[in-house]
């Protein structure tokens, strides 16, 4: 098994035990206390850049207060021993996978893809240049890359195309095993990865606090807090 091609999709549930809030927890349908279109769309940024930057500044600052949990560390340990290709695709914009993986060596078959962007990066609206950005962004942060640009969060907003889709699709097409960990499966295209993996003949496993609406598409399910279930599940692979 450690030689097969593995694709792992993670979502907010993986970071929940670190204290990073998940998205769809409010019964009233709010998204981290806001309507999505107020803070996570290109239209919102055009209309009220101070509000959007303030929302992401708060989330960026919060990263200083959280650390990787046993789920992140178990995935990093797996990457250290995995002999085949291991593509870890995260929808999370925090840097907790990055920090966990920085502590252990990873083989040449490993890659980490932040398909929804990264809080600790900013992007020039004119040139598209991406840079590290650990601090707050001003409402109209001047871009060092283009005189007509400003820096925006390097986050995929609703209505925008997720990053690195060709690489992800290529990995799914060759997957032998697909794990979906801590994601509700509410947002496409990530929610469709399980079907692409199945079409490639992969075994598919959902790992979540509880079965999601998409449970029926997976071959197997493992339920409970990921920080508790994942170390044992991955150790057995
Ligand atoms: P959601 O908030 O939609 O779902 C979180 C999932 O994690 C739920 O299915 C929970 O049951 C599960 N969960 C919570 N705590 C857990 C734990 N301790 N262990 C295991 N599972 C747990 O978050 P995502 O599916 O990640 O996009 O949301 C996908 C995307 O929606 C996000 O990336 C974001 C948002 O729009 C962008 O920002 C572009």
Boltz pocket constraint, residues with backbone or C-beta under 6 A from the ligand:
constraints:
  - pocket:
      binder: B
      contacts: [[A, 10], [A, 11], [A, 12], [A, 13], [A, 14], [A, 16], [A, 17], [A, 22], [A, 23], [A, 24], [A, 25], [A, 40], [A, 91], [A, 92], [A, 116], [A, 156], [A, 157], [A, 158], [A, 181], [A, 182], [A, 183], [A, 184], [A, 185], [A, 186], [A, 187], [A, 207], [A, 208], [A, 209], [A, 210], [A, 212], [A, 224], [A, 225], [A, 226], [A, 227]]
      max_distance: 6.0
